[in-house]
Amino acid sequence: MWKLRHLPSMRGVDVWVRARMVSRHLKRARDLCQGISAEAVKFHVLYRREFIDIDHAGRKNGQHKGEVRL
């Protein structure tokens, strides 16, 4: 916006206000996306730790004995 300030159509105050509002929305959306991706990684690690490792704990030499240790 600063580079375009010499254009006649960009001299209005409303253009600058709208641009600032859009930039705030984009920054907020970026922060939300980063938070969601961090939580998704945490969930995946927790899921693997809680549920996937149970399958490996019940097996010995690759054969499942039918017992689950809780």
Secondary structure, DSSP 8 states (H G I E B T S, - for coil): --TTTTSGGG-SHHHHHHHHHHHHHHHHHHHHHHHHHHHHHHHHHHHIIIIIHHHHHTEETTEE-S----
